[in-house]
Amino acid sequence: MSGSRRNVLLGVLWGVCVLFALRPSAAADRVAALLLSPLRILGEWSVPLHRLRAHEARAAIEAHDRSTTDELRFSEMLWSDLQSLAAPKQTQLQDDRRIVPGEVVGRGAGDRDRCIVRVRDARGIERGMPVVSGDSYVGRVSAVDAEANSVEVTLVTAGDFFVGARIDDGESSNQRGVAWMTVGGLELARRGSNREFFLAVHNPSKRERDRGRVVASELLEDLDRFAVLAEGFELGELVRLGPGKLGVIPTLDFGAGLYHVAILTPTQVRAVETKELEFALVDPHWVPTRSLTPGHPSPWRSGLRISTGEARGVAQGAAVIRGARLVGRVCERGLWSSAVQLLDDPGLVVVVAARLDGKPDPVVLGRMVSLGRKGRAGWIELRWESQLSFDFSALPQLAPGEDKAWSGRVWADLVTGSGEPGLPGGLVLGRALLPAQAEPGSPQLVYLDAGLAGESFSDLWVRATEGEEQL
Amino acid sequence: MRARSFGVFWLLLWMTWAHACSGLLVSSLGMWVPDLGLLLWLGLGRRLNSNDRLLTTMAACLGRLSVGIDPPFAVFACYGALAVLDSLALSFVDRDRLILRVVCAGAYAALAGTWYALVNQIRSGGHAMDLQSSPKVILATFCIHALLSLSLAPLLARLPGLTLLLNRDSGRGMERSHADSMAALGMGAAAMGRRSR
């Protein structure tokens, strides 16, 4: 090949690389990762370098191992508490219904308004059954996969979803004077200084009513045989968004705060499994692995490569753990190795639940994005864009100290929530300082002490789609 | 031919270890960590002809990809751009110019760091880059690489096995440039000593 032709070819290849680096394509990334799979051999060459830091790591590992049993117990307890949050609390919402617990394990392909829910046994669950979380309405079952024991749920946020509703003002639903409406889909509007999402309201029977608690209530029960099961579950608070335009402030964070749900079935359906789900840490979907590299060779990012890849069922976004603690998530996988973003890698996304000091019930916080290790003592800074209002100001707060950013915050233990593929709920993230108050759409900073530093990553486990060995 | 194959083997080995060493040093040096793979690539680049520079660039990419987590396309694009920039720089200025080596090493490292951060920023949906501390990290990257390009890069290029890739002429050129840089460092130290007195 002549020199100029070679240069043109190299130029084109370089252009393609720039394009795919800046406009990521899942297919192109996948092909590149597969083609580069043999690099695992080069990665193995760097393993001896770990020994240089073995003495440093030993102390950290020993300290961590002492707390592992406590963390496992804490993690399981919190996960169980999160699961029980999904069951209806009010007795009238429990009556005449069977409650099937489910955990959100992912979203529909390219569709955030559909989520995949795993259940212990999908037998007896049918299309159209209502899905709730606590006393709040979530959506309906739209498909059932009995073999995989999973169901697809269409959320009330979907554009093609409609549920009958009424303002709950203490009156019976069949009395005259009740304000009826249909709720479904999303409405983006400004409230105060923030732009927020509201549940869209259609055809309200009384346009002048713009306040009150909105609950699901189907007028046409003949059309939907499961409609009666949804009666009384809360959709949110009615607000006026503009002239002639109403919206409902949702009680749930449908975007990232949907971890555990309950599927409601009639009491006549006896085949359904109503037992609690198995804790993900003890299921067989974990594969032992080890880190191939001592760390990412740049101060801008934080990550490592592990010795397990697609050949053993590792998927994109899979959790990598040590004990009950989340170490990071797989961001790229080859056949025999994978790249892992550590918790302090800027851009890593986790869904989070918390147990706050002074508050026994866990709290669903939603999505957080890591901004890296910063500030005092190398704590990790997380950006939290809450979709709901939170007020923890009644809890014990950190006294004003030398660091203004930390004063007035509340302590909490953070664990992962559910809903992201490959990232099961209940994995320990660490001790954190949360803001005492948060408003929807206004980003907040959370400071996390994740404990383990990157140098001590041995005895790792990675979540696989098809597990082979038990943790 | 066999000697060259061994040379390529050693090149891959050292590139992987150089990047892995940087990964090892990150936790203790933070933003002052040198990209040893880049320094090795720079050190070798001055010694090799254009055909071999493609090989070195490829080896640098593979070394980084085998231990790092940056997307493959970003790494290939980065080293590709640096290779072009380096060729351009060398076509305008004498390759043994000390100032060229210092500025280029600092600038390449800063550009590469910024590029990887930008790619991560885009891929993570705009949350990854810390605009407040970025200039500090870029400056630190520039300084440490500029400094080490004088002393460490030529030494890295002399690692065992890499001489199998060299041709005689460029090897001699390298010896001269290394001697120059050592002399410059010595003169600099002497000048600083005089000033402090």
Interface residues (C-beta under 8 A of the other chain):
Chain A: L10 L13 W14 V16 C17 V18 L19 F20 A21 L22 P24 A28 D29 A32 A33 L36 L39 R40 L42 G43 W45 S46 L49 L52 R53 L292 T293 P294 G295 H296 P297 S298 P299 W300 R301 S302 G303 L304 R305 C331 E332 A339 V340 Q341 D345 P346 G347 L348 V349 V369 L371 G372 K374 R383 A453 G454 E455
Chain B: L12 L13 T16 W17 H19 A20 C21 S22 G23 L24 V26 S27 L29 G30 M31 W32 V33 D35 L36 G37 L54 L62 G63 R64 L65 S66 V67 G68 I69 D70 P71 P72 F73 A74 F76 A77 G80 A81 V84 G113 Y116 A117 V119 N120 Q121 I122 R123 S124 G125 H127 A128 M129 D130 S133 V137 T141
